[in-house]
Structures are given as C-alpha cells and as structure tokens.
Amino acid sequence: MSDHAKGHDHTANPAPLGLLGFGMTTVLLNLHNAGIIELGAMILAMGIFYGGICQVCAGLMEWKKGNTFGTVAFTSYGFFWLSLVAIVMLPKTGLAAATSGAGMAAYLTLWGLLTFVLFIGSLRLNRVTQIVFGSLVVLFALLAIGDATGNEGIKLVAGWEGIFCGASAIYAAAAQVLNEVYGRTVLPLGELASRKLAPVFAKAA
C-alpha cells in the first residue's frame, strides 16, 4: 500500500511561509515606528497581502496538518494585520472615525494577552520560537503603553524592539528552510534536549 493510501502527510511545512509573512511585515512597520521610514502604501500593502492574507493561508495549511498552535498563531496574526490596515484606512474613507489612543491601547493590550498565551505554549517548543513570542509580548506592551500615554519615546523604543522581533521570526523561517534543504542543522533553532521538534510550530504531544 502506498504512503498516500495510508493517509501519510506529504504536504510541505507551512511555518516558514507564515513566519516570513509575520517577520518581514513586522520589521517594515517597526522601521516606521523607529522613525526610519514613512507609513506609506508599501507597508499597508505588505500588511494586506504578506502579513495578512499570506499568514491566514499558512494558518489554514497548519489546520490541515492538525496543528492547533500553528493554526491559531498564523490565522490570528494574519487577521491582526488586516485589521490594523483597516484601522488606518477606514477613517481616510470616511466610513469610521479615527481610533483614539485609549482605543488603540485596548486593541494592543488584547493582542498582547493572546500573544502571552501563545508564549506559554511556545515553552514546549524551541528557543527561537520562545524568543519570537516573548519579544512580541514585549512589543505589544510597549505599543499599548505608548498609545495610552502618548509618549513618543516609548513608541521609538517599541520600534527597535519590533525590528528585533520581526528579525527573529525571519531567522526562524530561514532556519527551517535551510535545515530541511540541507538535511542538517545549518541554523540552530535551540531545540529542547527532551523534545527534538523539527518544525518551529510542531504539535506538542
């Protein structure tokens, strides 16, 4: 009987795709938060297509693999990016009022709470995944405080911290792709000694 007939999973690992969608878009937005580039069509387009739609697609592929963690993470952050673009664009169309600083603080706080839950889950995975989610918790906290207080210095710090967070996700994606292609560890992911999990978002038993 063939592997296909036995129901073996022959689909590719979708985690690198989702991580790149998250990481690259996060770096670009936080280059803006750090005061390096403007918030223009390039960042908004990345938020819609690569950070948004691409991550949702990766989440659906994780669902097909039966991976709850990957499904929740990628699908949630995909829609986070789509909602963030809507928050920016809807007031410009006249369809909704601009969101206040308090409103943005509430929005970012809730996303930070979700991220904290996922960070706890990442403690069963590898060190790089823990860094991605841990730094994202810090990023949401800084952005929420910055919007609540209107403190531009905090937002600037958040920008640099967000660049680190996005870069760590890009590293995680690159590691998975290169390690699979070469059949050995080219870039280490910091696998836990007791749990040698190959994919960053592998299911916890």
C-alpha positions as CSV (number, residue, x, y, z in Angstrom):
1,M,0.0,0.0,0.0
2,S,1.4,3.5,-0.9
3,D,2.0,6.2,1.6
4,H,-0.8,8.2,0.1
5,A,-3.2,5.3,0.5
6,K,-2.1,5.0,4.2
7,G,-3.0,8.7,4.7
8,H,0.5,9.9,5.3
9,D,1.0,13.7,5.2
10,H,3.1,14.6,2.2
11,T,2.4,18.4,2.4
12,A,5.2,20.9,3.0
13,N,5.8,22.6,6.3
14,P,3.8,25.9,6.1
15,A,5.5,27.5,9.2
16,P,8.4,29.3,7.2
17,L,5.8,30.9,4.9
18,G,3.8,32.2,7.9
19,L,6.9,33.3,9.8
20,L,8.2,35.3,6.8
21,G,4.8,37.0,6.3
22,F,4.8,37.9,10.0
23,G,8.5,38.8,10.3
24,M,9.1,40.9,7.2
25,T,5.9,42.9,7.7
26,T,6.7,43.4,11.4
27,V,10.2,44.7,10.5
28,L,8.9,47.1,8.0
29,L,6.2,48.6,10.3
30,N,8.6,49.0,13.1
31,L,11.1,50.7,10.8
32,H,8.3,53.3,10.7
33,N,7.8,53.2,14.5
34,A,11.5,53.7,14.9
35,G,11.3,56.9,12.7
36,I,13.3,55.5,9.8
37,I,10.7,55.2,7.1
38,E,7.3,56.7,6.5
39,L,4.0,54.8,6.8
40,G,3.0,54.6,3.2
41,A,1.5,52.3,0.6
42,M,4.4,49.8,0.8
43,I,3.8,49.0,4.5
44,L,0.0,48.9,4.1
45,A,0.3,46.6,1.0
46,M,2.6,44.3,3.0
47,G,0.1,44.3,5.8
48,I,-2.8,43.2,3.5
49,F,-1.0,40.7,1.3
50,Y,2.0,39.2,3.0
51,G,1.4,39.9,6.7
52,G,-2.4,39.4,6.3
53,I,-3.6,37.0,3.5
54,C,-0.3,35.0,3.4
55,Q,-0.4,34.3,7.1
56,V,-4.1,33.3,7.0
57,C,-3.2,30.8,4.2
58,A,-0.4,29.4,6.3
59,G,-2.8,29.0,9.2
60,L,-5.2,27.1,7.1
61,M,-2.4,24.8,6.0
62,E,-1.4,24.3,9.6
63,W,-5.1,23.3,10.2
64,K,-4.8,20.7,7.5
65,K,-1.8,19.3,9.4
66,G,-3.8,19.1,12.6
67,N,-1.6,21.7,14.3
68,T,-3.7,23.8,16.7
69,F,-0.9,26.1,17.8
70,G,0.2,27.0,14.2
71,T,-3.4,27.4,13.1
72,V,-4.3,29.8,15.9
73,A,-1.0,31.8,15.7
74,F,-0.8,32.3,11.9
75,T,-4.6,32.8,11.3
76,S,-4.8,35.2,14.2
77,Y,-1.8,37.4,13.3
78,G,-2.9,37.3,9.6
79,F,-6.2,38.9,10.6
80,F,-4.4,41.2,13.0
81,W,-2.5,42.7,10.1
82,L,-5.7,43.0,8.0
83,S,-7.5,44.7,10.9
84,L,-4.6,47.0,11.5
85,V,-4.6,48.2,7.9
86,A,-8.4,48.7,8.2
87,I,-7.9,50.8,11.4
88,V,-5.5,53.1,9.3
89,M,-7.6,53.2,6.1
90,L,-11.2,53.3,7.3
91,P,-11.0,56.9,8.7
92,K,-9.5,58.0,5.4
93,T,-12.5,56.7,3.5
94,G,-15.0,58.4,5.9
95,L,-16.5,55.0,6.9
96,A,-15.4,55.2,10.5
97,A,-13.9,57.7,13.0
98,A,-10.2,57.5,13.8
99,T,-9.3,55.3,16.8
100,S,-8.3,57.2,19.9
101,G,-5.1,56.5,21.8
102,A,-7.1,54.7,24.5
103,G,-8.9,52.6,21.9
104,M,-5.5,51.6,20.3
105,A,-4.2,50.8,23.8
106,A,-7.1,48.4,24.4
107,Y,-6.7,46.8,21.0
108,L,-3.0,46.2,21.5
109,T,-3.5,45.0,25.1
110,L,-5.8,42.3,23.9
111,W,-3.4,41.2,21.2
112,G,-0.7,41.2,23.9
113,L,-2.8,38.9,26.1
114,L,-3.3,36.4,23.2
115,T,0.4,36.5,22.5
116,F,1.2,35.8,26.1
117,V,-0.9,32.7,26.0
118,L,0.9,31.6,22.8
119,F,4.2,32.4,24.5
120,I,3.3,30.0,27.3
121,G,2.6,27.4,24.7
122,S,5.9,28.1,23.0
123,L,7.7,26.9,26.1
124,R,7.0,23.4,24.9
125,L,8.8,24.2,21.5
126,N,12.2,25.6,20.8
127,R,14.2,28.6,22.0
128,V,13.8,30.6,18.8
129,T,10.0,30.3,18.9
130,Q,10.1,31.4,22.5
131,I,12.2,34.5,21.5
132,V,9.7,35.3,18.8
133,F,6.6,35.2,21.0
134,G,8.4,36.6,24.1
135,S,9.6,39.6,22.2
136,L,6.2,40.1,20.6
137,V,4.6,40.2,24.1
138,V,7.0,43.0,25.0
139,L,6.3,44.8,21.7
140,F,2.5,44.8,22.2
141,A,3.1,46.1,25.8
142,L,5.3,48.9,24.7
143,L,3.0,49.9,21.9
144,A,-0.1,49.8,24.2
145,I,1.7,52.0,26.8
146,G,2.9,54.3,24.1
147,D,-0.6,54.9,22.8
148,A,-2.2,55.1,26.2
149,T,0.3,57.8,27.4
150,G,1.2,59.5,24.0
151,N,4.8,59.1,24.9
152,E,6.8,59.2,21.6
153,G,10.0,57.9,23.4
154,I,8.2,54.6,24.3
155,K,7.0,54.2,20.7
156,L,10.5,54.7,19.4
157,V,11.8,52.0,21.8
158,A,8.9,49.8,20.6
159,G,10.1,50.3,17.0
160,W,13.6,49.0,17.7
161,E,12.2,46.1,19.8
162,G,9.8,45.3,17.0
163,I,12.6,45.2,14.4
164,F,14.3,42.6,16.7
165,C,11.0,40.6,17.0
166,G,10.4,40.5,13.2
167,A,14.1,39.6,12.6
168,S,13.8,36.7,15.0
169,A,10.8,35.4,13.0
170,I,12.7,35.7,9.7
171,Y,15.6,33.8,11.3
172,A,13.2,31.0,12.4
173,A,11.9,30.8,8.8
174,A,15.3,30.8,7.2
175,A,16.5,28.1,9.7
176,Q,13.6,25.8,8.8
177,V,14.1,26.2,5.1
178,L,17.8,25.7,5.1
179,N,17.8,22.9,7.6
180,E,15.3,21.0,5.5
181,V,17.0,21.6,2.2
182,Y,20.5,20.6,3.5
183,G,19.2,17.8,5.7
184,R,21.2,19.0,8.7
185,T,21.4,21.9,11.1
186,V,22.6,24.9,9.2
187,L,21.0,27.5,11.5
188,P,20.2,26.2,15.0
189,L,16.7,26.6,16.4
190,G,17.6,25.8,20.0
191,E,15.6,22.6,20.3
192,L,14.9,21.4,23.8
193,A,17.0,18.5,24.9
194,S,13.9,16.5,25.9
195,R,11.9,17.3,22.8
196,K,13.7,17.3,19.4
197,L,11.0,19.1,17.4
198,A,11.9,19.8,13.8
199,P,9.3,22.4,12.8
200,V,9.1,25.6,14.8
201,F,5.3,25.1,15.2
202,A,5.3,21.3,15.6
203,K,2.5,19.9,17.6
204,A,3.1,19.3,21.3
205,A,2.3,15.7,22.3
